[in-house]
Amino acid sequence: MRHVPRRLLIALGTALLLALLLVFAPWYLTLPTTPDPFYSATHRVAFRPGTLLRQEPFTRGVPEGAVAWRILHATTRDDGSPALASAIVMVARDAPAGPRPVVAWAHGSTGIVRGCAPSLLRDPFAHVPALQPLLAQGWVYVATDYLGLGADGIHPYLVGTGQARSALDAVRAARQMAGVAVSGRTVAWGHSQGGNAALWAGTLAPTYAPDVPLAGIAAIAPASDLPALVDGAQHTPIGRITSAYLLQAYSDTYGDVSFDAYARGWPARVARDIASRCLAGRGAWFTALEALALGGSIFSAPPTSGPLGQRLAQNTPVGPWPQPVLVAQGLADALVPADVQSRFVAARCQAGQVIDYRRYAGRDHLSVLAADSPLTQELVAWTQRRLSGAPADAACRD
């Protein structure tokens, strides 16, 4: 047997070690950050949904001329057990005196694990539409982090009622804050995952939070028809990421949904790692890289089949909505296609719901939110009418 030079063995070993480090270091360094102690209860408190537990000033990314806080409050899980959630509350420094109306913002997908809350991310106000006009109106911005992204717990990703309770309880908590006066007039805005949450908040508010009557719901590119959206997006890079989030969250939430029944082998292992990471912040590029490496769908069985398909249908928002509803949709949206949204709206209108449906040519899933999007001005004007009590359309509008 030929002798291998010691120097060659050392060189090969060093190269292997460096290769492992090149893979492991980015993997480790892009994991979500651990939330600071603010997001944990340090003592037992009397539980009541919406109870404000903690508030402190918040400055990261806050627009000039505004003042903000992060808050921790009580909420509930789907089984009725107590939980904690966090939120950001913000208002213009020169807002008119007296209690101010609220815009309850429900954000789109940022991840499903602790560390992915907007209040923990480098840019906590990314992809918030009409933020400056909102502040200029003197409205109070109340943005839920949802359960499980800052505070401990299973994040109810596209679990409609779970997301909605966090949004409604954040408004309740904001009313108890020192330093900001909040009125009883509230309009909910939401985008993508948050659009689903906003629509569910409209349905849930009369029974879960009758003290938070919503004057209107604005759902922007909402995750509406979940079976159609998940099935259609599963082969795209962003669809692989949201599929991983959804499958992990549903398997954690529902006893009848098994992760292993819908994903196997290498795709399942990568999907589990994707689900442990954020879609925003410092680790987003690694998440995107994993999704590209997968190539195809994460699913080994159709996501619309069996218990998973039934749960997707269960979490599709179908109303009723006692308040006016606006659905805004970019016609160039690849994640939430306009044809899926149009069919959803048509079905709800045929069922007797009234929806103001607005479509925006050339706008995709994110550009529809941009400051130069025609949605910006229309969203503010629509919200002004809702908060003033002006009558809404009596029939569906397209």
C-alpha positions in Angstrom: 0.0 0.0 0.0 1.4 3.4 -1.0 2.3 5.7 1.8 0.3 9.0 1.9 2.5 11.9 2.9 1.7 13.4 6.3 1.6 16.9 4.8 -1.0 15.8 2.3 -3.2 14.3 5.0 -2.9 17.5 7.1 -3.8 19.6 4.0 -6.8 17.4 3.2 -8.0 17.5 6.8 -7.6 21.3 6.9 -9.6 21.7 3.7 -12.3 19.4 5.1 -12.5 21.4 8.3 -12.6 24.7 6.4 -15.4 23.3 4.2 -17.4 22.3 7.2 -16.9 25.7 8.8 -18.0 27.4 5.7 -21.3 25.5 5.9 -21.8 25.5 9.7 -20.8 29.1 10.4 -23.6 30.6 8.1 -26.1 28.0 9.4 -25.4 28.9 13.0 -25.0 32.7 12.6 -28.3 33.0 10.8 -30.4 31.3 13.5 -33.0 33.6 15.1 -31.8 35.7 18.1 -33.0 34.8 21.5 -35.7 37.3 22.7 -34.6 39.3 25.7 -36.4 39.0 29.1 -39.0 41.6 28.2 -40.9 38.9 26.4 -41.2 36.5 29.4 -43.4 36.8 32.4 -41.3 37.0 35.6 -44.2 36.5 37.9 -47.7 35.0 37.9 -50.4 37.5 37.1 -54.2 37.4 37.1 -55.1 36.3 33.6 -57.5 38.2 31.5 -57.2 38.4 27.7 -55.8 41.8 26.7 -54.3 42.6 30.1 -51.3 44.9 29.7 -48.4 43.3 31.5 -45.4 45.5 30.5 -44.5 48.4 28.4 -41.3 50.2 27.6 -40.1 52.8 25.0 -39.1 51.5 21.6 -36.9 53.4 19.2 -35.5 51.0 16.5 -36.7 52.1 13.1 -39.3 54.6 14.5 -40.0 57.3 12.0 -39.0 60.9 12.8 -41.7 62.7 14.7 -43.2 59.5 16.2 -43.0 57.9 19.6 -43.3 54.1 20.2 -43.4 51.4 22.8 -43.3 47.7 22.8 -45.8 45.9 25.0 -46.4 42.5 26.5 -49.9 41.4 27.1 -52.1 38.4 27.9 -54.0 36.5 25.2 -55.4 33.0 24.7 -54.6 29.9 22.6 -57.1 28.0 20.6 -57.8 25.7 23.5 -58.6 28.7 25.7 -55.5 28.4 27.8 -53.6 31.6 28.7 -50.6 32.8 26.7 -48.5 35.9 26.2 -48.1 38.0 23.1 -46.2 41.2 22.2 -46.8 44.2 20.0 -45.6 47.7 19.0 -47.6 50.8 19.7 -46.8 54.0 17.9 -48.3 57.5 17.5 -47.1 60.9 16.1 -45.7 63.2 18.8 -47.9 66.0 17.5 -51.1 63.9 17.3 -54.2 65.9 18.4 -55.0 65.7 22.1 -57.6 63.2 23.3 -58.2 59.6 22.6 -57.1 58.7 19.1 -58.5 56.0 16.6 -56.5 52.8 16.1 -55.2 51.0 13.1 -54.5 47.4 14.2 -51.8 46.1 11.9 -51.4 42.4 11.2 -48.1 41.7 9.5 -47.2 39.1 6.8 -44.9 36.1 7.2 -41.7 36.6 9.2 -41.3 33.1 10.5 -42.9 30.8 13.1 -40.3 30.7 15.9 -39.2 33.0 18.7 -37.0 35.7 17.5 -39.0 36.4 14.3 -41.3 39.0 15.8 -41.2 42.4 14.0 -40.4 44.1 17.4 -37.2 42.0 17.4 -36.2 42.4 13.8 -33.7 45.0 12.4 -36.5 46.7 10.4 -39.7 46.4 12.5 -41.8 48.4 10.1 -40.9 46.7 6.8 -43.8 46.3 4.4 -46.2 48.4 6.4 -48.4 50.3 3.9 -49.1 54.0 4.3 -47.2 54.3 7.6 -46.3 58.0 7.3 -49.9 58.9 6.2 -51.3 56.8 9.1 -49.2 58.8 11.6 -50.0 62.1 9.9 -53.7 61.4 10.5 -53.0 61.1 14.3 -54.0 57.4 14.3 -52.4 55.0 16.8 -50.5 52.2 15.2 -51.0 48.9 17.1 -49.0 46.1 15.5 -49.3 42.6 16.9 -46.2 40.3 17.0 -48.7 37.4 17.3 -48.2 34.6 19.8 -44.9 32.6 19.6 -42.7 35.0 17.7 -41.5 37.1 20.7 -43.2 35.5 23.7 -43.1 31.8 24.2 -45.6 29.5 22.6 -46.6 27.8 19.4 -47.1 30.4 16.7 -50.5 30.0 15.0 -49.3 30.5 11.5 -52.3 30.7 9.3 -54.5 29.4 12.1 -57.1 32.1 11.7 -58.6 32.5 15.2 -55.2 32.2 16.9 -53.8 35.2 14.9 -57.0 37.2 15.3 -57.0 36.9 19.1 -53.4 38.3 19.3 -54.5 41.3 17.1 -57.6 42.0 19.2 -55.9 41.6 22.5 -53.1 44.0 21.5 -55.7 46.7 21.0 -57.2 46.0 24.4 -53.7 46.2 26.0 -52.9 49.5 24.2 -56.0 51.1 25.9 -54.3 50.5 29.3 -51.0 52.2 28.4 -49.5 55.2 30.0 -48.4 57.9 27.5 -51.0 57.3 24.7 -54.7 57.8 24.7 -56.6 55.2 22.6 -60.3 55.6 21.5 -62.8 52.8 20.9 -62.6 53.3 17.1 -60.5 50.7 15.4 -59.9 49.6 11.8 -57.8 46.4 11.1 -55.3 46.3 8.3 -53.4 43.1 7.3 -51.2 41.8 4.6 -50.7 38.2 3.3 -50.7 36.1 6.5 -51.9 39.3 8.3 -54.7 39.7 5.7 -56.0 36.3 6.8 -55.6 37.4 10.5 -57.5 40.6 9.8 -60.4 38.9 8.1 -60.6 36.4 11.0 -60.5 39.3 13.5 -63.5 40.7 11.8 -65.4 37.4 12.3 -64.1 36.8 15.8 -64.4 40.3 17.4 -68.2 40.2 18.1 -67.9 37.1 20.3 -64.3 37.1 21.5 -63.8 40.9 21.9 -67.1 42.7 21.8 -65.3 45.6 23.5 -63.2 46.0 20.3 -65.8 46.7 17.6 -64.0 47.0 14.3 -65.2 49.8 12.0 -63.6 48.0 9.0 -61.2 45.4 7.7 -58.6 46.1 5.0 -57.0 42.8 3.8 -54.1 43.3 1.3 -53.2 40.3 -0.7 -54.7 38.2 2.0 -54.0 34.4 2.4 -57.6 33.7 1.6 -58.3 30.4 -0.2 -55.7 28.4 1.7 -56.0 25.1 -0.2 -55.7 26.8 -3.6 -52.8 29.0 -2.5 -50.8 26.3 -0.8 -51.3 23.9 -3.7 -50.4 26.6 -6.3 -47.3 28.0 -4.6 -45.6 24.8 -3.3 -43.1 24.5 -6.2 -41.8 28.1 -6.0 -39.0 29.2 -3.6 -41.1 31.4 -1.5 -43.9 28.7 -1.6 -41.4 26.2 -0.2 -40.7 28.5 2.7 -44.3 29.2 3.5 -45.1 25.5 3.1 -42.5 24.6 5.6 -43.9 27.2 8.1 -47.4 26.0 7.6 -46.7 22.2 7.8 -44.6 22.7 11.0 -47.2 25.1 12.6 -50.2 22.9 11.7 -48.4 19.7 13.0 -47.6 21.6 16.2 -51.2 22.9 16.6 -53.4 20.0 15.4 -53.1 16.5 16.7 -54.4 15.0 13.4 -51.8 16.7 11.2 -48.5 14.8 11.1 -45.4 16.4 9.6 -44.0 13.1 8.5 -47.2 12.1 6.7 -46.7 15.0 4.3 -42.9 15.4 4.0 -40.2 12.8 3.9 -36.5 12.3 3.3 -34.2 15.2 2.4 -37.0 17.7 1.6 -38.5 17.1 5.1 -35.1 17.7 6.8 -34.6 20.9 4.9 -38.2 22.0 5.6 -37.8 21.5 9.3 -34.6 23.7 9.2 -36.4 26.3 7.2 -39.2 26.3 9.8 -36.6 27.0 12.5 -35.6 30.3 10.8 -37.0 33.7 10.0 -38.1 35.0 6.7 -36.9 38.5 7.6 -33.8 39.9 9.3 -30.2 38.7 9.2 -31.1 35.0 8.4 -33.4 35.6 5.5 -30.8 34.9 2.9 -29.9 31.5 4.3 -33.6 30.6 4.4 -33.9 31.6 0.7 -30.8 29.6 -0.1 -32.3 26.5 1.4 -35.5 27.0 -0.5 -33.6 27.3 -3.8 -31.5 24.1 -3.0 -34.7 22.1 -2.5 -35.7 22.5 -6.1 -39.2 21.0 -5.9 -42.1 20.9 -3.4 -41.5 19.9 0.2 -44.6 17.7 0.1 -44.5 14.0 -0.4 -48.3 13.9 -0.3 -50.8 16.5 -1.7 -51.2 19.2 0.9 -54.9 19.5 0.1 -55.5 15.9 1.0 -56.4 14.3 4.4 -56.3 16.2 7.7 -54.0 18.9 6.4 -56.3 19.7 3.6 -59.3 19.8 6.0 -57.4 22.2 8.3 -56.5 24.5 5.4 -60.2 24.7 4.5 -61.1 25.3 8.1 -58.7 28.3 8.3 -59.9 29.9 5.1 -61.8 33.0 6.2 -65.4 33.0 5.0 -67.0 35.5 7.4 -69.5 36.6 8.4 -68.1 40.1 8.5 -70.5 42.6 10.2 -68.1 45.4 9.3 -67.1 46.8 5.8 -64.4 44.8 4.1 -61.8 46.0 1.6 -59.7 43.4 -0.3 -56.7 44.9 -2.2 -54.8 42.7 -4.7 -51.8 43.3 -7.0 -52.4 41.8 -10.4 -48.7 40.8 -10.7 -48.7 38.9 -7.4 -47.1 35.4 -7.8 -47.5 34.2 -4.2 -51.2 35.1 -3.9 -52.4 35.1 -7.6 -55.1 37.5 -8.6 -57.2 34.8 -10.2 -57.3 32.9 -6.9 -58.2 36.1 -5.0 -60.9 37.0 -7.5 -62.6 33.6 -7.2 -62.5 33.9 -3.4 -64.1 37.4 -3.5 -66.7 36.2 -6.0 -67.7 33.3 -3.8 -68.0 35.5 -0.7 -70.1 38.0 -2.7 -72.3 35.2 -4.0 -72.7 34.0 -0.4 -74.1 37.5 0.6 -71.0 39.2 1.9 -70.2 42.8 0.8 -66.6 43.3 -0.3 -64.9 46.3 -1.8 -62.4 44.6 -4.2 -59.6 46.7 -5.6 -57.0 45.4 -8.1 -53.7 47.1 -8.9 -52.0 46.6 -12.3 -48.3 45.9 -12.3 -48.1 45.5 -8.5 -46.9 42.3 -6.9 -47.0 40.9 -3.4 -44.8 43.5 -1.9 -44.9 46.4 -4.4 -48.6 46.8 -3.7 -47.5 48.1 -0.3 -45.0 50.6 -1.5 -45.3 54.3 -0.8 -45.9 55.1 -4.5 -48.6 52.4 -4.9 -52.1 53.8 -5.6 -53.2 51.6 -2.7 -51.6 54.1 -0.2 -53.9 57.0 -0.9 -57.0 54.8 -1.3 -56.3 52.9 1.9 -56.1 56.1 4.0 -59.2 57.6 2.4 -61.1 54.3 2.9 -60.0 54.2 6.6 -61.0 57.8 7.1 -64.5 57.0 6.0 -64.7 53.9 8.2 -63.6 55.8 11.3 -65.9 58.7 10.6 -68.9 56.3 10.4 -69.6 57.1 6.7 -71.9 54.4 5.2 -70.1 51.7 3.2 -71.2 50.2 -0.2 -74.3 48.1 0.1 -73.2 45.7 -2.6 -69.9 44.1 -3.7 -67.7 46.5 -5.6 -65.0 45.6 -8.1 
